[in-house]
Amino acid sequence: MYRRIVLSLLLFIPTIASCAPEKKMTDIDQTAAKTPNTPEGAEKVTLGAGCFWCIEAAYSQLDGVYSATSGYMGGAQKNPTYEDICTGKTGHAEVVQVVFDPKKITCEKVLSWFWELHDPTTMNRQGNDTGTQYRSVIFYDTEEHKKVAEASKAAAKGNFSSPIVTEITKASEFYPAENYHQNYYKENKSKNPYCRFVIEPKLKKLKLDH
């Protein structure tokens, strides 16, 4: 009896710990969000670290961050949808574009959170989320940010027992994800088990609002 209960729980966990909406896609407004504004003097970096709901929930809280927008980058298809991305065939990664005030938070500090927010040693995988769309990647806009990213990656190596597989590559066109993906944790934390079992513990560990 005990073994059957444990087995049932193990089979159930993947369904609650997967980055996918609870509603059917046909029941959701799939309008793409607007491209975030970049105020004068602001900088941006686009980060892939598994499910974008987790990353956005953290970065949106940081002092000095103007916006954290979930979206897609790194593929060849124009105007991809979430359904397209889920096939793993478009080449895009789920990302969050972080627009920040460098006078309040440096790119180095932005990236220091990046290493805390996910496991950069697992290829195309974060927890139960698997596929190239969940790869670990830093998309940089400037050569200066490229240098910062490379230095940050080198410094982070000592914190992990396995090699870091994070890509560092030039930013391509950013496609904001559908509106229902924006502020997902805040609006769904009492509804979607993924928020409670995956995102909330991560925010607690990092001492962020949850």
C-alpha positions as CSV (number, residue, x, y, z in Angstrom):
1,M,0.0,0.0,0.0
2,Y,2.8,2.4,1.0
3,R,4.7,1.7,-2.2
4,R,1.6,2.4,-4.3
5,I,1.1,5.7,-2.6
6,V,4.8,6.7,-3.2
7,L,4.6,5.7,-6.8
8,S,1.4,7.7,-7.3
9,L,3.1,10.7,-5.8
10,L,6.1,10.3,-8.0
11,L,3.9,10.1,-11.1
12,F,2.0,13.2,-10.0
13,I,5.0,15.4,-9.4
14,P,5.9,16.0,-13.0
15,T,2.4,17.3,-13.7
16,I,2.7,19.9,-11.0
17,A,6.3,20.8,-11.7
18,S,6.1,21.6,-15.3
19,C,6.2,25.0,-17.0
20,A,2.8,24.8,-18.8
21,P,-0.5,26.7,-18.3
22,E,-3.3,24.8,-16.6
23,K,-5.9,25.9,-19.1
24,K,-6.2,24.7,-22.6
25,M,-4.5,27.0,-25.1
26,T,-7.9,27.6,-26.8
27,D,-9.2,29.1,-23.6
28,I,-6.4,31.7,-23.2
29,D,-5.9,35.1,-24.8
30,Q,-2.8,34.6,-26.9
31,T,-2.1,38.2,-27.8
32,A,1.6,39.0,-27.6
33,A,2.7,41.5,-25.0
34,K,4.2,44.8,-26.1
35,T,8.0,45.2,-26.4
36,P,9.3,46.8,-23.1
37,N,10.4,50.4,-23.1
38,T,14.1,51.1,-22.6
39,P,14.4,54.5,-20.8
40,E,17.3,56.8,-21.7
41,G,20.5,55.6,-20.0
42,A,19.0,52.1,-19.3
43,E,20.7,48.9,-20.3
44,K,19.3,45.4,-21.0
45,V,20.3,41.8,-21.0
46,T,18.2,38.8,-22.1
47,L,18.5,35.6,-20.0
48,G,17.4,32.1,-20.5
49,A,17.3,29.9,-17.4
50,G,14.6,27.4,-17.8
51,C,10.9,28.4,-17.4
52,F,10.6,32.2,-17.8
53,W,7.9,32.4,-15.1
54,C,10.6,31.7,-12.4
55,I,13.1,34.2,-13.7
56,E,10.6,37.0,-14.2
57,A,9.2,36.5,-10.7
58,A,12.7,37.2,-9.3
59,Y,14.0,40.0,-11.5
60,S,10.8,42.0,-11.4
61,Q,11.5,42.5,-7.6
62,L,15.0,43.8,-7.8
63,D,15.7,47.5,-7.1
64,G,17.0,49.2,-10.3
65,V,15.2,46.9,-12.7
66,Y,12.7,48.8,-14.9
67,S,11.1,45.7,-16.4
68,A,11.4,42.0,-16.7
69,T,9.5,40.7,-19.7
70,S,9.0,37.1,-20.6
71,G,9.6,36.2,-24.2
72,Y,11.5,34.2,-26.9
73,M,14.9,34.7,-28.5
74,G,17.5,32.7,-30.4
75,G,15.5,31.0,-33.1
76,A,14.9,31.6,-36.8
77,Q,11.1,31.6,-36.9
78,K,9.4,35.0,-37.0
79,N,6.8,35.8,-34.4
80,P,6.8,32.5,-32.6
81,T,4.0,31.5,-30.3
82,Y,4.2,29.6,-27.1
83,E,2.8,26.6,-28.9
84,D,5.6,26.9,-31.5
85,I,8.2,27.1,-28.8
86,C,6.9,24.1,-26.9
87,T,7.7,21.9,-30.0
88,G,11.4,22.6,-29.4
89,K,11.9,23.0,-33.1
90,T,12.0,26.8,-33.5
91,G,15.4,27.2,-32.0
92,H,14.1,29.8,-29.5
93,A,14.8,29.8,-25.8
94,E,12.3,30.9,-23.2
95,V,13.9,34.1,-21.9
96,V,13.4,37.2,-19.8
97,Q,14.6,40.5,-21.0
98,V,15.8,42.6,-18.1
99,V,15.9,46.3,-18.6
100,F,17.8,48.0,-15.8
101,D,19.3,51.2,-14.5
102,P,23.1,50.7,-14.4
103,K,23.4,53.4,-11.8
104,K,21.3,51.4,-9.3
105,I,22.2,47.8,-10.4
106,T,25.1,46.8,-12.5
107,C,25.2,44.2,-15.2
108,E,27.5,42.2,-13.0
109,K,24.9,42.2,-10.2
110,V,22.1,41.3,-12.6
111,L,24.2,38.3,-13.7
112,S,25.0,37.3,-10.2
113,W,21.3,36.6,-9.7
114,F,21.2,34.6,-12.9
115,W,23.6,32.0,-11.5
116,E,21.5,31.8,-8.3
117,L,18.2,31.3,-10.1
118,H,18.9,28.1,-12.0
119,D,21.3,25.2,-12.5
120,P,23.6,26.2,-15.4
121,T,25.2,22.7,-15.5
122,T,22.2,20.8,-16.9
123,M,22.0,20.8,-20.7
124,N,18.6,21.9,-22.1
125,R,17.0,21.1,-18.8
126,Q,15.7,22.7,-15.6
127,G,13.9,20.2,-13.3
128,N,11.1,18.6,-15.2
129,D,11.3,21.2,-18.0
130,T,13.3,19.6,-20.8
131,G,14.2,20.8,-24.4
132,T,16.3,23.3,-26.1
133,Q,13.8,26.0,-25.2
134,Y,14.9,25.7,-21.6
135,R,18.6,26.0,-22.2
136,S,20.8,28.2,-20.1
137,V,21.9,31.3,-22.2
138,I,23.0,34.9,-21.8
139,F,22.1,37.1,-24.8
140,Y,24.2,40.2,-24.7
141,D,23.6,43.5,-26.6
142,T,27.0,45.1,-26.3
143,E,30.6,44.0,-26.4
144,E,31.0,45.3,-22.9
145,H,28.2,43.1,-21.7
146,K,29.8,40.2,-23.5
147,K,33.0,40.7,-21.5
148,V,30.9,41.0,-18.3
149,A,29.1,37.8,-19.0
150,E,32.2,35.9,-19.8
151,A,33.9,37.1,-16.5
152,S,30.7,36.3,-14.6
153,K,30.6,32.8,-16.0
154,A,34.2,32.2,-15.1
155,A,33.7,33.4,-11.6
156,A,30.6,31.2,-11.1
157,K,32.4,28.0,-12.0
158,G,33.7,27.6,-8.5
159,N,30.1,27.4,-7.2
160,F,29.2,24.2,-9.1
161,S,30.6,20.7,-9.1
162,S,29.8,20.1,-12.7
163,P,30.8,22.2,-15.8
164,I,28.7,25.2,-16.7
165,V,26.9,24.7,-20.1
166,T,25.5,28.3,-20.3
167,E,25.8,29.8,-23.8
168,I,26.9,33.4,-24.2
169,T,25.7,34.8,-27.5
170,K,24.8,38.0,-29.4
171,A,21.2,39.0,-28.8
172,S,18.8,38.5,-31.8
173,E,15.2,39.7,-32.1
174,F,13.2,39.6,-28.9
175,Y,9.7,38.4,-29.2
176,P,7.6,39.2,-26.1
177,A,5.6,36.2,-24.9
178,E,1.8,36.3,-24.8
179,N,0.2,38.5,-22.2
180,Y,-0.9,35.7,-20.0
181,H,2.7,34.8,-19.4
182,Q,3.6,38.2,-18.1
183,N,3.5,38.5,-14.2
184,Y,2.5,34.9,-14.3
185,Y,3.6,34.0,-10.8
186,K,2.0,37.0,-9.2
187,E,-1.3,36.3,-10.9
188,N,-1.4,32.5,-10.6
189,K,0.5,31.6,-7.5
190,S,-2.7,30.4,-5.8
191,K,-3.9,28.6,-8.9
192,N,-1.1,26.8,-10.6
193,P,0.8,24.1,-8.5
194,Y,4.0,24.9,-10.4
195,C,4.0,28.3,-8.8
196,R,3.7,26.8,-5.3
197,F,6.0,23.8,-5.7
198,V,8.8,25.3,-7.9
199,I,8.7,29.1,-8.0
200,E,7.8,29.9,-4.4
201,P,10.5,27.8,-2.8
202,K,13.1,29.4,-5.1
203,L,11.9,32.9,-4.1
204,K,12.0,32.0,-0.4
205,K,15.5,30.6,-0.8
206,L,16.6,33.9,-2.3
207,K,14.8,35.9,0.3
208,L,12.5,37.6,-2.2
209,D,8.8,38.3,-1.9
210,H,6.7,35.2,-2.5
